[in-house]
Every structure is written in C-alpha cells, then in structure tokens.
Amino acid sequence: QLATPSATLRQRGWEAQMLANTAWAFAMLHVIDGPLFDAISSASISRIPNFRPQHLANTAWAFATLCVLDAPLLDSIASAAVK
C-alpha cells in the first residue's frame, strides 16, 4: 500500500530545503500533483521559520509557476520574507 504524500512528508521529517526543492522540481517539469502540493504546503507552513530566503523564493516560484493558489502558504512566505 502506497503512503499518501502528507504521510510521507511527516514520516521522513522533511526539512525546508527538501520541501522547496521538491516543489521547484515539479514546477520545472510542469507537473501538478494536487495532493503532493497540499502536503508540501502543510509541511512548509509549519517550518517557515526555518526557511532561508532561497527556500522561500523557490517555494513561491513553484506554486506560482504551476498556478497553484495556496493563500495560507503564500501569506506565510510573505510574512517570513519581510522579517
């Protein structure tokens, strides 16, 4: 039985760079996986304080490139970017 994306992200303790890089890679390939991006968003919001500026930029770029509107994530990124 395959694990859901959110379960996989929780189990493996993904860090900020892994989340940002995964979102970036899918965007580079123009692959939209709704459940994966929902899981990346949920995991990222709780880890935003650990994101470096590059992680913030890559994550925002990936969601924007794929036209995935996630207001809570983008609000979190915006707040972290101005600190």
ABEGO torsion letter per residue (X at the ends): XBBBAAAAAAAAGBBAAAAAAAAAAAAAAGBBBAAAAAAAAAAAAAAAAABBAAAAAAAAAAAAAAGBBBAAAAAAAAAAAAX
